[in-house]
Amino acid sequence: MKVAIATPPFPKSINDGLTQAEKLIKDAAAQDAKVICFPESYIPGYPGMIAEPEPTSPAILQQALNEVCRVAAENKIAVIMPMDWYSENGLLNIAHVISDTGEVLGYQTKNQLDPSEDTMWVAGTQRSVFEINGLKFGITICHEGFRYPESVRWAARNGAHIVFHPHFSGSNTEGTILTEWGSMANPYYEKAMMMRALENTIYFASSNYGSLYPESASSIIAPDGTLLNYQAYGTTGVIIADIAIEKATGYLAKRFKPQLYDY
């Protein structure tokens, strides 16, 4: 099965984000990908990265989700679309899972917020495994996938072949232009991606924005830690990789003995 990871530019507005998303979804579908994942908080756009943020409401975000569902169905491809989402407790950071027929299968919340995000979102409390065309997957969002490996291990121990990782790292205004994936001179993020795959014996697929100075590349990692594909630094587009489900055994994750850590 082919999976796709999107590296879009920062959306200038919700409508711009939807327009960019449709282009990338069509590109992925044309390459026979069965699912595509976008970066963290893509709709309405990551906080602080839009010059003039639009006001949002439950109705506005629902309308945007409906549009993504339409595009998914028209192109016959499943979509993982990270969004802000209103709940009774406050604004959540989530990733919707939409089938290739446009059906919303559910969403994964970001449960481990970075300390800097405590004023942006409220933390979620649930974890889920989803399935599309026989591919079982979990989702871990940014900080929790980088610094809370338990979020990935949970999915692997519950049958996930791959964990998708919407995130944002980098800047459009300042930073270093990276040149080599996984270099010791790079921030630790890509090395963490490799470990999430390797330590669980599953695939790990991470989506970042196409900023001018990314601190990590959108990447797809095999269960043995091998880099399968990545988006060139400072560019936007879609990367594709073939996923061999039989190689995603979850072997190392399933050998974990939680009873040794009863605290």
N, C-alpha and C positions, 0 to 999 in steps of 0.2 A: 504494500500500500504506500502511496506517495502522500507525504504531509508537506504543508507549506507554512513558512513563517514570514510574516509581513514586517517590513521596516519602512513605515510611512514617515513623511515629514510631520512636524507638529501641525495639527489642524488650526486654521485661522478662525474657524467657527464650527458649529455643529454641522452645518450644511457642507462646508468644505471637507470636514472629516468624513462625512458620508460619501461625498464625491470621490475622494482619494481611496476610500475603502472599496468602493465598487470597482474602480480600476484594478486594484490589487487582487480582489476576489476573482475578477474575470481572468486576470493573468494566471493565477494559480489554477483555476478550473481548466484553462486552455492547455495547461501542462499535466492534466489528469490528476491533480491533487484531490484528495477526498476530504481534507479538512485544512483550514487556515487559521492561524492565531495572530492576533494583533497585540500591541504593547499596552501596558498598564494605563487605565483611565483614559483610553483613547477618545471616548465620548463622555463628556463634552471637551476633553483635552486636559492634559496633566496640569495641575495647579501651578500658576506662575509662569507657564510657558506660552500663554496666549496674551497678546498685548492688551486686548479689550475683551475680557471674559463676558460671555452672554449670561443673563439670568437663566436659571433652570427651574424646572418644576417636575413633579411626577408625570404630568401630561406631556411635557416637552420631551423628556427622556423616553417615555413609552412610544411616542411617535417616531423617535430615532430608531428605537429597537424594531419597531414594525417595518421600517425601511430596510434595515439589515436583513430581516427575515425574508422580505421580498427578493432582495438581491441573492440571498443564499438559495432560495427556491428556484429562481430563474436560471441560475448557473449550476444547480445540482451539486452543491458543495457545502459541507458543514462549516460553520464559522464560530470561532471563539472570540467574542467581542467584549473586551473590558470596558466597563462603564461606571460612572457614579450612579447610585441607586438609593432612592429614599426608602426608609423603613420607619417603623414606629419609634425606634430608638435614636434615629439620626441618619446621616448620610453614610452609606456603605461604599466601599471600594470593592467591586465585584467583577467577575467575568461570566457573561452569559454564554451558554452553549446552545447553538441553533443547528438543527438538523438540515440535511440537504433537501428537505421538503419545506423548510421554513418554520418548523415547529420549535418552540423554545423548550428545551429538555430540562432546563434548570440553570442554576448558577453557583459558582464558588465564591465565597466571601474571602476577603483578606482578613485573616485572624490575628496575625502578628504585625502590628503597625510599628513603623520606625518611630522613635520618640518625637521626631519633628512633625509627624503626621497626626498627632493626637488632637490638634485643632482643626484638621481637615475632615477626618472621617471617624466613625465609630468602628470598633473592631467587631468582626463577625465571630461566630461561635461554632460553625459546622464545617465538616469536610465531606466531600462526595467523590465517587468514582462514576464516570460516564462511559457510555459505549456507543460507538458509531461504526457500522459495517464490520463488527467483530473486533475493532480496536478499542481496548479499554484504556482509559486515561484519567489522570488526576490533573489538577491545576494548583499551582502555588504562585503567589503574586509577589514579585520583587523581593523586598527585604526578607520575607519569611522563607523564600527559597534559597537566598544567599546565606542567611544567618541562623535559620531554624531548620536544619536538615530533617528533623522529625516530620515536617510537613510532607516531604517527598517520600520518606520511608513508610509513612502511613499508607499512601497511595499504592506503593509497590507491594506492601504486605496484604493489600486488599485487591490484588489482581491487576493493577495498572501495568500496561506494556510501555507506556510513555507518560511523562509528566510535562505539561506545557507550562511555560514560565513567562507570563507577561511582565515586563519590567520597564523601568526608565533609569538610565545612568548617563550622565554627560551634560553638555551645555551647548548652546548655540552662540555664546558670546566669548567664552574663554576656555582654555584647556590645552592639552597636548594632543597632537595628531598621532594616534597609534599606528604602527606599521606591521606588527607581527602578532598573529593570534596567540594568546596564551603566554606571551613573553613575560619573563620575570620582572621586566620593567613596567608592565601594565598593572593597573589596579587588580585586585584579587578576583574580580567577578568571574572572569572566564575560567579560572582555575576551579572556582566553586561549582560552576556548571559541570565541568568534567567530573568532579567528585560526586555530584548528585547522581550522575549516571553510573559511574564505576562502583560506588559503594552499595548500590541497590540492584545492579545488573538489569537496568532498564534504559530506555531511551530518555533523553532530556532535551527539550526544545524550547529555546528562550527567544523572546521577541523584544527588541528595543526600538526606540525611535531613531530615525536617520538624522541625528543632529550633526552639526559641524565638528564637534569634539566629543564623540561618544567615548565612554569609559569601558564599554564592552560591546561586542558585536552580537547581533542576532545570530544564533548558532543552533545547530542540531548535532547532538552527541550520541554515539552508539553505546550499547551496554558495556563494552569493554573500555570505554573512555576515549575512543577514537573520534576525532572531529570529522563529521560527514560533510558539513557545508557551513559557510558563514557569509554574512553580508559584508562586503568591503566597507571599511571605515569611511564615514562621511558621505555615504551614498544611501539611496532609498531603493526599494524594490521588493522582490519576493525571492526567497530561496526555497529549494525543493530537495527532499531526500526520500529515498525508498526505505520503508520500515519493514524489517523482517520480524513479524510478530513472534515467531518461534525462538528468536534469539533473546527476546525480552523475558527471561525466565523469572526474574525477581529473586534469583537464588540466594544472593547475599542478604537481601532484606528479609527473606523468610527464615534465615538461620538466626536472626536476632532473638534473644531470649529476654523478653520484657520482665519476666519474673525476677531476674537478677537486679532489677532497678526499681523495686517496689518501695516508693518513698512517700 
